[in-house]
Amino acid sequence: MTYTDRESASVDIYDLLFVLFVGLKLSDHIAWSWFWVAFPLVLKVAIQVGALVVVKIADRRGW
């Protein structure tokens, strides 16, 4: 796959935290539940859905 149109894959802090937490969980350095290990991804999706809801409401009201 080539990136001719200036496309790029980005990794944000939520993805990095998730990978770190999975590594720590699998190596038995933390004893958290899998919910807390996956929480950075849950938080990322919640923020995106919340932003989408705000934009849709603002669009309907003509702001």
Secondary structure, DSSP 8 states (H G I E B T S, - for coil): ----SS------HHHHHHHHHHHHHHTTS----HHHHHHHHHHHHHHHHHHHHHHHHHHHHT-
